[in-house]
Amino acid sequence: MPLHLLADIGGTHCRFTWRCDDAAPPPSWQCATGAYPSFENALSHVFTMAGRAPAALAIAAAGPVTADICHLTNASWTINRAN
C-alpha cells in the first residue's frame, strides 16, 4: 500500500506523521518551524529520514491560502502547491 504523509505546519512548530495501511510507517517527527529556512527544507529532511517520498501529502498550515500558495502568518515560510 502507498505511504502517505500528513503535515501540521504552524508558526512555532511543524509536525509530520506517516500513514500506511499494510506496514509499520516511519516514525512521526516534529521540529521548531524556525529550525529550517523553508517548508521544502523541512520536508526534504522528513523524506530523507523515511528513505522515500510519499505517494500523497496532506498539509494543514497556519496561514491564508491564495492561488495555491500559503504564507504562514507567524513564520517566514511559504508553501506553494506547485513545488
N, CA and C atoms as a LAMMPS dump frame, in Angstrom:
ITEM: TIMESTEP
0
ITEM: NUMBER OF ATOMS
249
ITEM: BOX BOUNDS ff ff ff
-5.0000000000000000e+02 5.0000000000000000e+02
-5.0000000000000000e+02 5.0000000000000000e+02
-5.0000000000000000e+02 5.0000000000000000e+02
ITEM: ATOMS id mol type element x y z
1 1 1 N 0.847 -1.187 0
2 1 2 C 0 0 0
3 1 3 C 0.885 1.24 0
4 2 1 N 0.373 2.31 -0.545
5 2 2 C 1.167 3.534 -0.592
6 2 3 C 1.336 4.169 0.79
7 3 1 N 2.403 4.893 0.896
8 3 2 C 2.725 5.638 2.112
9 3 3 C 2.238 7.073 1.934
10 4 1 N 1.539 7.602 2.945
11 4 2 C 1.02 8.965 2.901
12 4 3 C 1.635 9.781 4.031
13 5 1 N 1.864 11.05 3.781
14 5 2 C 2.436 11.943 4.788
15 5 3 C 1.42 13.03 5.13
16 6 1 N 1.215 13.225 6.429
17 6 2 C 0.347 14.283 6.933
18 6 3 C 1.222 15.311 7.617
19 7 1 N 0.989 16.585 7.339
20 7 2 C 1.807 17.658 7.912
21 7 3 C 0.914 18.701 8.57
22 8 1 N 1.291 19.098 9.774
23 8 2 C 0.626 20.175 10.51
24 8 3 C 1.669 21.269 10.68
25 9 1 N 1.524 22.341 9.941
26 9 2 C 2.543 23.386 9.886
27 9 3 C 2.028 24.648 10.575
28 10 1 N 2.707 25.039 11.614
29 10 2 C 2.349 26.253 12.342
30 10 3 C 3.517 27.219 12.387
31 11 1 N 3.285 28.368 12.927
32 11 2 C 4.326 29.378 13.03
33 11 3 C 5.419 29.022 14.024
34 12 1 N 5.103 28.175 14.996
35 12 2 C 6.077 27.785 16.015
36 12 3 C 6.635 26.384 15.795
37 13 1 N 5.758 25.43 15.484
38 13 2 C 6.166 24.035 15.306
39 13 3 C 5.595 23.462 14.016
40 14 1 N 6.288 22.447 13.502
41 14 2 C 5.734 21.661 12.402
42 14 3 C 5.802 20.196 12.804
43 15 1 N 4.772 19.472 12.429
44 15 2 C 4.661 18.057 12.792
45 15 3 C 4.359 17.255 11.536
46 16 1 N 5.015 16.128 11.413
47 16 2 C 4.819 15.25 10.266
48 16 3 C 4.548 13.841 10.781
49 17 1 N 3.561 13.185 10.21
50 17 2 C 3.282 11.802 10.574
51 17 3 C 2.943 11.017 9.311
52 18 1 N 3.342 9.77 9.294
53 18 2 C 3.15 8.888 8.15
54 18 3 C 1.966 7.969 8.39
55 19 1 N 1.288 7.566 7.322
56 19 2 C 0.204 6.595 7.385
57 19 3 C 0.375 5.582 6.261
58 20 1 N 0.235 4.324 6.621
59 20 2 C 0.323 3.235 5.659
60 20 3 C -0.6 2.126 6.152
61 21 1 N -1.416 1.58 5.282
62 21 2 C -2.404 0.589 5.697
63 21 3 C -1.826 -0.789 6.004
64 22 1 N -0.756 -1.172 5.346
65 22 2 C -0.319 -2.562 5.473
66 22 3 C 1.056 -2.774 6.101
67 23 1 N 1.695 -1.737 6.572
68 23 2 C 3.038 -1.885 7.152
69 23 3 C 3.25 -0.822 8.211
70 24 1 N 4.255 -1.047 9.019
71 24 2 C 4.598 -0.042 10.034
72 24 3 C 5.18 1.179 9.332
73 25 1 N 4.609 2.354 9.55
74 25 2 C 5.126 3.557 8.897
75 25 3 C 6.403 4.044 9.584
76 26 1 N 7.168 4.901 8.903
77 26 2 C 8.311 5.532 9.564
78 26 3 C 7.81 6.341 10.765
79 27 1 N 8.684 6.658 11.707
80 27 2 C 8.237 7.412 12.887
81 27 3 C 7.796 8.837 12.56
82 28 1 N 6.895 9.336 13.385
83 28 2 C 6.474 10.734 13.271
84 28 3 C 7.639 11.627 13.662
85 29 1 N 7.573 12.882 13.249
86 29 2 C 8.671 13.801 13.528
87 29 3 C 8.117 15.203 13.697
88 30 1 N 8.703 15.965 14.613
89 30 2 C 8.333 17.363 14.777
90 30 3 C 9.575 18.196 15.036
91 31 1 N 9.465 19.49 14.734
92 31 2 C 10.581 20.398 14.963
93 31 3 C 10.04 21.811 15.116
94 32 1 N 10.906 22.699 15.52
95 32 2 C 10.563 24.119 15.536
96 32 3 C 10.568 24.606 14.086
97 33 1 N 9.551 25.33 13.69
98 33 2 C 9.466 25.833 12.322
99 33 3 C 10.699 26.669 11.976
100 34 1 N 11.172 27.455 12.912
101 34 2 C 12.339 28.302 12.677
102 34 3 C 13.649 27.547 12.528
103 35 1 N 13.655 26.241 12.784
104 35 2 C 14.875 25.447 12.645
105 35 3 C 15.242 25.203 11.181
106 36 1 N 14.311 25.46 10.277
107 36 2 C 14.539 25.258 8.848
108 36 3 C 14.189 26.544 8.103
109 37 1 N 14.952 26.887 7.08
110 37 2 C 14.692 28.138 6.368
111 37 3 C 13.415 28.112 5.523
112 38 1 N 12.934 26.896 5.181
113 38 2 C 11.743 26.807 4.342
114 38 3 C 11.015 25.491 4.588
115 39 1 N 9.768 25.449 4.145
116 39 2 C 8.99 24.215 4.207
117 39 3 C 9.669 23.121 3.399
118 40 1 N 10.185 23.459 2.236
119 40 2 C 10.843 22.468 1.382
120 40 3 C 12.048 21.847 2.076
121 41 1 N 12.807 22.636 2.843
122 41 2 C 13.952 22.089 3.569
123 41 3 C 13.503 21.09 4.637
124 42 1 N 12.475 21.442 5.391
125 42 2 C 11.949 20.538 6.419
126 42 3 C 11.386 19.28 5.777
127 43 1 N 10.656 19.434 4.696
128 43 2 C 10.068 18.294 4.006
129 43 3 C 11.149 17.365 3.456
130 44 1 N 12.19 17.927 2.902
131 44 2 C 13.315 17.132 2.407
132 44 3 C 13.934 16.309 3.534
133 45 1 N 14.048 16.9 4.706
134 45 2 C 14.586 16.184 5.866
135 45 3 C 13.688 14.998 6.227
136 46 1 N 12.394 15.201 6.21
137 46 2 C 11.438 14.128 6.521
138 46 3 C 11.559 13.002 5.496
139 47 1 N 11.657 13.336 4.211
140 47 2 C 11.809 12.324 3.167
141 47 3 C 13.104 11.542 3.36
142 48 1 N 14.181 12.237 3.7
143 48 2 C 15.471 11.582 3.925
144 48 3 C 15.393 10.617 5.094
145 49 1 N 14.75 11.031 6.183
146 49 2 C 14.608 10.144 7.349
147 49 3 C 13.804 8.898 7.002
148 50 1 N 12.788 9.036 6.162
149 50 2 C 11.933 7.9 5.795
150 50 3 C 12.559 7.045 4.694
151 51 1 N 13.5 7.61 3.972
152 51 2 C 14.131 6.873 2.888
153 51 3 C 13.348 6.897 1.589
154 52 1 N 12.279 7.672 1.541
155 52 2 C 11.498 7.8 0.311
156 52 3 C 10.481 8.924 0.438
157 53 1 N 9.931 9.282 -0.7
158 53 2 C 8.881 10.296 -0.729
159 53 3 C 7.518 9.601 -0.632
160 54 1 N 6.499 10.293 -0.156
161 54 2 C 5.18 9.687 -0.037
162 54 3 C 4.44 9.636 -1.376
163 55 1 N 3.422 8.802 -1.428
164 55 2 C 2.546 8.763 -2.591
165 55 3 C 1.625 9.974 -2.596
166 56 1 N 1.319 10.497 -1.4
167 56 2 C 0.441 11.667 -1.269
168 56 3 C 0.832 12.444 -0.024
169 57 1 N 0.547 13.726 -0.042
170 57 2 C 0.863 14.619 1.066
171 57 3 C -0.348 15.491 1.355
172 58 1 N -0.768 15.539 2.62
173 58 2 C -1.847 16.43 3.052
174 58 3 C -1.244 17.412 4.047
175 59 1 N -1.521 18.708 3.841
176 59 2 C -0.919 19.75 4.665
177 59 3 C -2.006 20.609 5.298
178 60 1 N -1.891 20.812 6.606
179 60 2 C -2.677 21.825 7.312
180 60 3 C -1.676 22.898 7.712
181 61 1 N -1.922 24.136 7.297
182 61 2 C -0.963 25.204 7.554
183 61 3 C -1.661 26.424 8.156
184 62 1 N -0.939 27.104 9.042
185 62 2 C -1.474 28.267 9.757
186 62 3 C -1.232 29.545 8.962
187 63 1 N -2.072 29.756 7.972
188 63 2 C -1.958 30.972 7.18
189 63 3 C -2.953 30.968 6.042
190 64 1 N -3.175 32.124 5.452
191 64 2 C -4.131 32.214 4.356
192 64 3 C -3.575 31.574 3.078
193 65 1 N -4.477 31.003 2.29
194 65 2 C -4.109 30.388 1.014
195 65 3 C -4.734 31.207 -0.11
196 66 1 N -3.889 31.616 -1.051
197 66 2 C -4.341 32.345 -2.229
198 66 3 C -3.639 31.747 -3.441
199 67 1 N -4.41 31.319 -4.413
200 67 2 C -3.849 30.753 -5.651
201 67 3 C -2.87 29.618 -5.35
202 68 1 N -3.255 28.712 -4.476
203 68 2 C -2.459 27.533 -4.105
204 68 3 C -1.143 27.865 -3.394
205 69 1 N -1.041 29.048 -2.835
206 69 2 C 0.147 29.445 -2.075
207 69 3 C -0.296 29.871 -0.684
208 70 1 N 0.363 29.307 0.327
209 70 2 C 0.079 29.655 1.72
210 70 3 C 1.274 30.401 2.297
211 71 1 N 1.024 31.575 2.842
212 71 2 C 2.043 32.341 3.56
213 71 3 C 1.728 32.187 5.044
214 72 1 N 2.627 31.524 5.783
215 72 2 C 2.371 31.341 7.203
216 72 3 C 2.231 32.687 7.891
217 73 1 N 1.296 32.76 8.799
218 73 2 C 1.016 34.012 9.498
219 73 3 C 2.135 34.409 10.445
220 74 1 N 2.705 33.445 11.163
221 74 2 C 3.701 33.771 12.195
222 74 3 C 5.074 33.171 11.917
223 75 1 N 5.396 32.974 10.659
224 75 2 C 6.72 32.469 10.274
225 75 3 C 6.993 32.901 8.838
226 76 1 N 8.222 32.791 8.407
227 76 2 C 8.59 33.268 7.076
228 76 3 C 8.375 32.243 5.969
229 77 1 N 7.869 31.074 6.29
230 77 2 C 7.674 30.039 5.288
231 77 3 C 6.532 30.371 4.336
232 78 1 N 6.709 29.953 3.092
233 78 2 C 5.656 29.97 2.089
234 78 3 C 5.536 28.549 1.568
235 79 1 N 4.32 28.049 1.462
236 79 2 C 4.084 26.705 0.945
237 79 3 C 3.35 26.867 -0.382
238 80 1 N 3.978 26.383 -1.434
239 80 2 C 3.434 26.517 -2.778
240 80 3 C 3.077 25.132 -3.294
241 81 1 N 1.819 24.94 -3.645
242 81 2 C 1.364 23.633 -4.134
243 81 3 C 2.163 23.169 -5.345
244 82 1 N 2.601 24.087 -6.169
245 82 2 C 3.326 23.74 -7.389
246 82 3 C 4.7 23.13 -7.104
247 83 1 N 5.237 23.39 -5.914
248 83 2 C 6.566 22.851 -5.602
249 83 3 C 6.396 21.474 -5.04
